[in-house]
Amino acid sequence: MEEDPTLTPIFREIFDLLNSRKDTLKWVGSLGAPEDESEHVINKLDRAEVALLRAIVSLADAVESALTAKGAPTSSTNLVRNCKPFLIACHFIESATDASKEMHVILRNLDADRKEGSIAEIIFAKQYDEQRIPQFGLALDLLQYWELLLRNESDIACDEFCRGVRQTLSRRITTLLQYDSLLCEIPKNATASPQSPLFDVLAKDITDRLERISVRLDQVDSLQNFFRSRPETEFPSILKRKRILLSDELSVVLSELYHLSDNVRKLLKANNEDLQQLIFFEDLPCFHVAGCFVNTRKHGIRGRNNSSAVADYEILIKDEEKLQFVDLIINYKGNAWQASLLIEDLLQVWEIFLRYYTTIEFSDFRELIGSKFASKASLSTYKFEIGDSIGQDLERKSTERKQYNI
């Protein structure tokens, strides 16, 4: 399917600006960082990042126009406009002058004598409330929001853009962790407000759940590695049990990610924060699918014209008689949703949400999931169409479940 022609120009502009920033950094590195070029170098890269932010923000109007032309609801774009990363980006754009640069960190390579050499990276950051926000990191976060939203908006043709963004953002979390470690060396302009004992208790509930998710994610990886290490014909009964165990692990991870919303809601409420901040996340289709799947698994089929979500199919990818990958296909309203992709989407949004809307420190969790996403940077992504017979079977089963009088 060709991309939406009204959005293609801005998609290309965003990728061009990302490549322009990358090329500027290469040019900076080739200079050897002579002192008389330093200010010019800093200003050039700063302008490139502001232009990137401006292009990503302008997607709101472009997507809204595309949805309006299709007669589709535009409420999703309002959710993006009201999310904190978008508001911060608008603030950065409005204050983007040479005099407004609050701080920047220059990361240099070391030469053979362990002395400072060429510039490897320049990080621009500003203080926003009690948070220190890296300018390029903000652009990556906001681009991640858009990728999730556009991919979940089935009426908008943007597969090529979303694939390109996912590949570009595969190292987003590890990059931001590096930025944080460098920026923390600069004293902040304001001190953080003291937290109440209740905040500490509720924050621990969140970090405990993140730790449980981490353990389960490691279990999933361990099982996938087991499949790749054994021929399918060697221990068929053991592999079958392992596949059942994997199904359970994937289900538990989805449950933990879905119910993390309960913990975050309590924390926001205890701090008298606007609970509408959760709307962007909870209105994403991936959240609805996960929630319906978790509740169906726990409480059973709903019936009486209510939707259920059930793992009706299992994906088995084989190579040389070994299982390379195993996953579940969840049937929600007659549509197929891949369990592992649902988990990745929820991980991405929670990682961003917790950083912008809370003061919780969860670097261990970020390092874990960051390394998992980064490890997939060199992998290719594939898309296949579900056959008519499978599509019809998904619709039939979904319709039957709605008709049960239970």
N, C-alpha and C positions, 0 to 999 in steps of 0.2 A: 504494500500500500504506500502510495506516494505521500510525502509530508504535506500538511496543510499549507497551501501557498501563501496565506496571509502571515504565517509564522516563520516560514523558511528564512526570510531575510534577517530577522533578528536572531534566529538560531545560529546562522552563519556569522553574524556580527560577534556573538558571544564567543564562539570558537576562535574567530580571528583575534579577538582581544586576549584570550587565554594564550594563544600562540605568540602574540606580540609581547606579552609579559615574559614568556619563556625566552624569546629571542633577545629581549632587552637584558635579561639576566646573563645570558651567554655573552652578549656584547660587553657587559660590565666585567665579567670574569676575564675576558681577553685583554682588558685595558691594563691589568696589573694595578688598578686603583691608584693612579697618580693623584696627588693631592689637588692639583688645579682642576681636575675633572669631577671631584667628589660631589659638589653641589649640583652640577649639571646632571650627574648620574642619579642622584637622589630625586631630583624634581621629575626627571623623565619617567622613572619607575612609579613614582607617586601618581602622576597623571594617568599612566596606563591602568593602575588599579582603580582609580576613581571612575575612569571611562568604563571599566568592566562592571563596577557596581551599578553605574547608571544604566547600562544595557540590561542587566539582570532585573533591576527594578522596573524598567519599561515593559517587561514581559507582562505585567499586570494588565495594562491597557490592551496589549496585543491579544492576550488570551481571552480577555473579556469580550473583545470585538469578535473573535473567532467563535466563542460560545453563543453570542447574541445572533450571529449570522446563521447558526444551526438551530436556533430556537431553544437552546439548552439553558438551564439555570446558570447564573453567574455568581452565585453565593460563594463558590469556592475561591474566587479571586479576592473577594472581600476578606476571607479568612487569612489569606496570605498578607494582604495589605495591613491587617491588624496584628500580625504576629510580630514579636519583638525584634527578630533579626531584620525584618523589612523596615520597621520604624527606625532602627539604628542606622541602617543603610541610607535612608532618606536624610537623616541628620548628618551623616558623614559627607554626603553629596553636597548638601546645602552649605557646609562649612569648609568645602574643599578649596582652600587657598594656601599659598606658601606659608602665610603667617599662622595658619591654623594647625600645622603639623605639631602635635604635642610631643611625640617621641618616635625615634626610630632606632633599630638595632642593626648594626652592620656585622654580618657573619663572614669571616675571612678564612680562606684556606691557609694552611701552613706550608712553607716551602721546605726544602731539604734540610735547612738549618733550624727548623722549628720556629721560624720567624713569620710574622704576619705577611701573607701574600695577597693574591687576588681576592676580590669580593665574590663570595658564593651565594649570598642571600642578603636582602635588605627587608626588614620587617617594620612596617609602619603600624602604629597602634595609638588608640585614643582611650581616655578614661570616659566611661559611660556609667553614670551612677557609681556603684561600687565595683564595677567590673572593668577590666582592661581588655579591650577588643582589638585583635589584629585585623587590619583592613582587608588583607587578602583572605584571611580565614573567614571573615564575615561573608565575603563573596562566595566562597566554597559552601558555607552553611546554607546560604539562601538559594544557591543553585541546587543543593540537595533537596530542599523543600520543593522547588519547582519540578524536579525530576519525579519525585514521588507523586505530586499532584497530577502532572500531565500524564504519567503512565497509568494512573488510576482513572483518568477521565477517558473512557473508552471511545467517546465520540470525536476526540481530537487525534488526528494522524500525526504522530511524532515519534515513532519507534526508533528512527535513526538518531534523532537528537538524544533520546533517553539512553540508548546504548552508548553513545559517545560520552555523555555526562557520567554514566556509571564507571566507564573506563577511566575517565579523567579524575574522578573522585575516589578511586580505589584506595589511594593513600591519604585521603583527607584527614582522617583522625590521627594518624601517626605524624603528619605534617603539623597539625595544630598542637599536638603534645610537645613537639620540638619548639614551636613558637612560645608556648606557655613556659617551658623551662628557661628560655632566654629572657622573656619579659618579666618573670618573677624576680630577676636580679635588680630591676629598677624600682626604687621606692615609690609607693603609691601616694597620690595626692590626698587621699582620704582614708581613714581607718574604717574597717567594717564594724557595723553595729553589733553589740553583744547579742547573743541568741538566748532565748529562754530555755529552761530545762525541757519543756514540752517539745520545742523544736529539735533538741538533741535526740529525744526518744523517737519522734516521727522520722527524723533523718536516718536513724539507725535501722528502722523498719525498711526504708528504701534501700540502704546499702546492703542489708541482709538479703533482701530479695535479689539484688544485683549479683551478690555472691552465689546464690543458688542458681541463677541463670548461667553464670560463668561455669559452674560445675557441670551443669547439664550440656552446655555447648561443647565442653571438652569430651563429654561422654559421646555426643553425636559424632565428633571428629574421630574418636577412637573406634567407633563402630564402622564408620566409612573406611577407615584405614584397614580394619580387619577384613572387610569385603575385598579390598584391592589386593590383599596379601594371600588370599586363598582361592584356588580354582573352585568354581561352582560345583563341580562334580566330586570334590574331595570329601566334604562333610555336609551333604545336603540338609540333613536334619538340624545340624548346628547353625548353618546359615539361615535356615528358616526361622529358628528361634531368635537369632540375632536381628533379623528383619522385623520381627514382632517387637523386640526390645527397642529398636530404633524408632518404630512407630510410636511407642509409648514415650520415648524421650522427646521426640518432636512435639508431641501433644502437650507434654509438661512444660516445655519451653514457651509454647504459645500461651499456655495458661498463665505462667508467671509474667510474661510481657503484658498480657491483657490486664491482669489484676494489679500490675504496678500502678495503673491509673488510680486505683482506690487509695494507695499510699500517698501518691502525689496530691490527690484531691484533699486529703486530710491535712497535709502539710501546708498547702496554699490557704486552706480555710483557717488553720491555726494562726497564720500570719496575716489574716484579713486581706489576702490577695483576691483579685477578681478571678472567680472560677471560670470565667469565659476564656481564660488563657488556654484551657484544655480543649477548646472547641476544635481548633485546627486539627489536632491529633485525632480526637474521637470522631470527627466527621470524615476522616479518610476511609475509603472502602476497605483497606487492609485491616483497619481496626474493627470494622463491623464484621468482616468475615471471621477474624480471629475470635471475637466475642461470641458470635453465633456458634462457631465450632466448639469452643470451650464449654458453653452452656449446654449444647446438645449432647456432648460427650458426658457431661455431669448429670444432666436431668433427663436425657432421653429425647426422642422425637417429639416435637411440639404439636403438630397437627392443627386442625381448626383454622386453616388458612394462614398459619404462621410459618415463617421460613425456618428450615433447619440446615445445618452444615455438617456433612458427613464425609469422611475420607473414603470415597467409593472406589478409587483406583490407587495403584502403587506403580511408581516409575522404576524400572530396572534398566540401567545402562550397562551393557556388557562389552568387554574387549578381551579377546584371547581367553575366553572361558572364565573370566573373572568379572565380578560385579564392581564396576568403577564408581557407581553412584546409585543410591537408593533414595527415593523420596515419596511423599504422599501427594495425591491430587484430591483436594477438598472440593466437594460439590456444594456451591452456595447459589441458590436461585437458578440452578441449571447451568451455571458457569464454573469453569475449572480454575482453581487457585492452587499454586504449588506451595506446599508448606514451608520449604526452605526459603523461598523468596518472601513469603509473609514474615518470617522471622527476621530476615535481613532488613526489610522495610521498617519493622517496629524497632529494631535495634538502632537504626539510623535516626529515626525521629526522637526516640527517648534520649539518645546521646546529646542531640542538639537541645532538646527541651530542658533537660536537667541543668545544662550549662547556663542557659540564658535566663531561666525562671527560678532557679534556686542557687543557694550558695554551698550546696553539698559538694564535698570533695570525693570524686570517684575515679581517680586516675588509674587504679589497678584494672577496673572494668574497661575503661577506655583503651588501655594498652592491650588488653586481651582481644577485644573485638576489632581494634585497629589493626592488629597483626593478622587477624583472620581475613579481613577485607583486603589488606595489602598483599597477602599471599595469593590472592586471585587476580592480581593486576595483570599478569602475563597470560591469563587464560582467555580463550575466545568465548563469546556468548553466542548461543544458537536459539533460534525460535522455530517451532514447528506447529503446523495446524493440526488440531485434533480432528480425526476423521468424522464423517457425518454420523456413522453408527454410534460412536462414543458420545458425540454431542447430543444426539437424540436420546441416548440412554441416560445421560445426566439430566436432561429436561424431564424425561419420564419419571425418574426416581424423585426428583425435586417436587414435581406436581403430585405424585402419589402421597408423599409425606405430608403435604399441606392438607390433603383431603381426609386424613385419618381423624376420626372423632374421638380424640383422647385428651 
